[in-house]
């Protein structure tokens, strides 16, 4: 009797172990399948989000208030376009700009991409934009990388674009004026990737072009020189170049920007230092990398006199 019970217990025990091992294997397989499905859903969702955000435009609105803005320019509207990189938005970009009825369109560089030898798309945008408002343009680093920038420069000038690299122009409204200053991107004259002494050179240019008794608006591609812009005493800077930090991390911000490195300070929005406001566009195109969580941006700025 004892041996009978013993043998049955052993059989039952090993049957239990075998049964549970099978269940464990099934549970593990089920867990792996669930994890893979979750990872697939996350990857697919991220892919859809990246495609969507790279192919739609966000319009951002900023009101700049300053008691130095003349009354005649109260409500003056600027459409700020930056870093188009020859991206073909068809009519969508110009339709958005036209809807805003800007007084001027300011382009702050990298309208082309140096990796693309064809710039017909950029010229088509220029021609349409000129039918909306006067267009003012300064260069970015990608214009300096082009072998035939002078050809593009001539075509833009012939079309009616006002090129203001290292120049200033007075804009009149009624009996009032503001001074619009443009800076050529320093990569035209300094080929070092670090552009170590560019800030002081840019400051000297700004001081020579500034009108002390007027409201001064600066178009300059690079936001990382904010300290020099403020030191030169301009009132408003429009800039781009940083692409919003390329990858925008939730609760952290942009990941990397040229000239600023990782976790850059100047990537988008309004920044203020002393008496200088700077508005940075995230840009409207890509260069080498796609944007992540970073929608292309058209910036509309309205001046308000206090």
C-alpha positions in Angstrom: 0.0 0.0 0.0 2.8 2.4 0.9 4.6 1.8 -2.4 1.4 2.3 -4.3 0.8 5.7 -2.6 4.4 6.6 -3.1 4.4 5.8 -6.8 1.1 7.7 -7.4 2.5 10.7 -5.5 5.6 10.8 -7.6 3.6 10.5 -10.8 1.3 13.3 -9.6 4.2 15.5 -8.6 6.0 15.3 -11.9 2.7 15.7 -13.8 2.1 18.9 -11.8 5.7 20.2 -12.6 5.3 19.3 -16.3 1.9 21.0 -16.5 3.2 24.2 -14.8 6.3 24.3 -17.0 4.1 24.3 -20.0 1.9 27.1 -18.5 5.1 29.1 -17.7 6.3 28.6 -21.3 3.0 29.7 -22.6 2.9 32.7 -20.2 6.4 33.7 -21.3 5.4 33.5 -25.0 2.3 35.5 -24.4 4.3 38.2 -22.5 6.8 38.4 -25.4 4.0 38.8 -27.9 2.3 41.5 -25.8 5.6 43.4 -25.4 6.3 43.2 -29.2 2.8 44.4 -30.0 3.2 47.4 -27.6 6.6 48.2 -29.1 5.1 48.0 -32.6 2.3 50.3 -31.7 4.7 52.8 -30.1 7.0 52.7 -33.1 4.1 53.1 -35.6 2.6 55.9 -33.6 5.9 57.7 -33.4 6.4 57.2 -37.2 3.0 58.6 -38.0 3.6 61.6 -35.6 7.0 62.3 -37.2 5.5 62.2 -40.7 2.6 64.4 -39.7 4.7 67.0 -37.9 7.2 67.2 -40.7 4.6 67.9 -43.3 2.3 70.4 -41.6 2.9 74.1 -40.6 2.2 75.7 -37.2 1.5 79.4 -37.2 2.9 81.1 -34.1 1.8 84.6 -33.1 3.9 87.0 -31.0 3.1 90.6 -30.0 6.1 92.8 -29.3 5.3 95.7 -27.1 7.7 98.6 -26.8 7.4 102.3 -26.0 10.0 102.9 -28.7 7.7 101.6 -31.5 6.3 104.7 -33.2 2.5 105.1 -33.1 2.4 104.8 -36.9 3.7 101.2 -36.6 1.2 100.1 -34.0 -0.2 96.9 -35.4 2.6 96.6 -38.0 2.7 92.9 -38.9 5.8 90.9 -40.0 5.7 87.4 -41.5 8.9 85.7 -40.4 10.1 82.9 -42.7 13.3 81.0 -41.9 15.2 77.8 -42.8 12.9 76.8 -45.7 15.7 74.6 -47.1 14.1 74.4 -50.5 11.1 72.4 -49.0 8.2 72.4 -51.4 5.0 73.4 -49.5 3.2 73.9 -52.8 0.8 76.8 -52.1 0.2 76.0 -48.4 2.9 78.3 -47.0 2.0 81.3 -49.2 -1.7 80.7 -48.5 -1.0 80.9 -44.7 1.1 84.1 -45.2 -1.5 85.8 -47.4 -4.2 85.0 -44.8 -2.3 87.0 -42.2 -2.0 90.1 -44.5 1.5 91.1 -43.3 3.1 94.5 -44.0 6.4 92.8 -44.8 7.9 89.3 -45.1 11.3 88.8 -43.5 13.4 85.8 -44.5 16.3 85.0 -42.2 18.4 82.7 -44.2 18.7 79.1 -45.4 16.0 79.5 -48.0 18.0 76.9 -49.9 19.7 73.7 -48.9 23.4 73.2 -49.9 22.8 69.5 -50.6 20.2 70.4 -53.3 21.7 72.1 -56.3 18.2 73.0 -57.6 16.6 76.0 -56.0 13.6 76.5 -58.3 11.3 75.7 -55.4 12.7 78.6 -53.4 12.4 80.9 -56.3 8.8 79.9 -56.8 8.1 80.7 -53.2 9.8 84.0 -53.5 7.7 85.0 -56.6 4.5 84.1 -54.8 5.5 85.9 -51.6 6.3 89.1 -53.5 2.6 89.2 -54.5 1.7 89.4 -50.9 4.1 91.9 -49.4 7.6 93.3 -49.7 10.2 90.7 -49.0 13.4 91.3 -47.1 16.2 88.7 -47.1 19.4 87.9 -45.2 21.6 84.9 -45.8 22.2 81.8 -43.7 25.0 79.4 -43.6 23.6 77.2 -46.4 23.7 80.1 -48.9 27.4 80.4 -48.1 27.9 76.7 -48.9 26.4 77.1 -52.4 28.8 77.3 -55.3 26.5 79.6 -57.3 24.9 81.8 -54.6 25.6 84.9 -56.7 23.3 83.4 -59.4 20.5 82.9 -56.9 21.2 86.4 -55.4 20.7 88.0 -58.8 17.5 86.1 -59.5 16.1 87.1 -56.2 17.1 90.8 -56.7 15.7 90.8 -60.2 12.4 89.4 -58.9 12.1 92.3 -56.4 13.5 90.8 -53.1 15.2 93.5 -51.0 18.6 92.0 -50.0 20.0 93.5 -46.9 23.1 91.6 -46.0 25.2 94.1 -44.0 22.8 96.9 -44.9 20.0 98.8 -43.4 16.9 100.2 -44.9 14.3 102.6 -43.5 10.7 101.5 -43.6 8.1 104.2 -43.6 4.5 104.1 -42.5 2.7 107.4 -42.5 5.1 109.9 -41.1 7.0 107.3 -39.0 10.0 105.2 -39.6 11.7 102.1 -38.3 15.2 100.9 -39.2 15.6 97.4 -40.6 19.1 96.0 -40.3 20.4 92.8 -42.0 23.5 90.8 -41.3 25.3 88.5 -43.7 25.9 85.1 -42.2 29.5 85.0 -40.8 30.2 81.7 -42.6 30.6 83.8 -45.8 33.8 85.3 -44.5 34.9 82.8 -41.8 35.1 79.2 -42.8 35.9 77.8 -39.4 33.1 75.7 -38.0 33.4 77.5 -34.7 33.3 81.2 -35.9 35.1 82.2 -32.7 35.3 86.0 -33.2 32.1 86.4 -35.2 30.1 87.9 -32.4 32.2 90.9 -32.0 32.4 91.5 -35.7 28.6 91.3 -36.0 28.3 93.7 -33.1 30.5 96.3 -34.9 28.4 95.9 -38.0 25.1 96.4 -36.1 26.4 99.5 -34.4 27.5 101.0 -37.7 24.0 100.3 -39.2 21.9 101.2 -36.2 19.8 104.5 -36.0 19.9 105.6 -32.4 16.7 107.7 -32.7 14.6 104.9 -34.3 13.2 101.5 -33.5 15.8 99.0 -34.8 14.8 95.6 -36.1 17.6 93.2 -36.9 17.4 90.2 -39.3 20.2 87.7 -38.5 20.3 84.0 -39.1 22.0 82.9 -35.9 20.4 83.3 -32.5 23.4 82.2 -30.5 24.8 85.7 -30.7 22.1 87.2 -28.5 24.5 88.7 -26.1 26.2 90.7 -28.9 22.8 91.8 -30.4 21.7 93.1 -27.0 25.1 94.8 -26.4 24.7 96.5 -29.7 21.4 97.9 -28.6 19.0 96.7 -31.2 15.3 96.5 -30.2 14.1 93.4 -32.0 15.9 90.5 -33.6 14.4 87.9 -35.9 16.4 84.7 -36.2 16.3 81.0 -37.1 19.1 78.5 -37.7 18.4 76.3 -34.6 15.5 74.3 -36.1 13.8 74.3 -32.8 16.6 72.0 -31.4 15.8 69.4 -34.1 14.4 66.9 -31.6 12.1 68.4 -29.0 12.0 66.4 -25.8 8.9 66.7 -23.6 9.4 68.9 -20.5 13.0 69.5 -21.6 13.0 71.3 -25.0 15.4 71.1 -28.0 18.1 68.5 -28.1 20.8 70.1 -30.2 21.5 73.1 -32.4 24.4 74.3 -34.5 26.6 76.8 -32.6 25.0 75.9 -29.3 25.5 72.1 -28.9 23.3 69.9 -26.7 20.3 71.3 -24.9 20.6 74.8 -26.5 19.1 77.9 -24.9 17.9 79.6 -28.1 15.7 77.4 -30.2 12.3 79.0 -30.5 9.9 81.7 -29.1 10.7 85.1 -27.6 13.9 85.7 -25.6 14.7 89.0 -23.8 18.0 90.4 -22.7 18.3 94.0 -21.5 16.3 96.1 -24.0 16.4 93.5 -26.8 13.7 91.1 -27.8 14.6 88.1 -30.0 12.0 86.0 -31.8 13.4 82.7 -33.1 11.6 80.6 -35.8 11.9 76.9 -35.7 12.1 77.0 -39.5 10.1 75.5 -42.3 12.3 72.8 -43.7 15.0 70.2 -42.9 18.6 69.7 -43.8 20.2 66.5 -42.8 17.9 65.1 -40.2 14.1 64.9 -39.9 12.4 66.8 -37.1 11.0 64.9 -34.1 8.1 66.4 -32.1 9.0 69.7 -33.9 6.5 71.0 -36.4 7.7 73.5 -39.0 6.8 77.0 -38.1 5.6 80.3 -39.7 6.0 83.2 -37.3 3.7 86.2 -37.3 4.9 89.2 -35.3 2.8 92.2 -34.5 4.4 95.4 -33.2 2.5 97.3 -30.5 3.3 100.9 -29.5 2.9 101.7 -25.8 
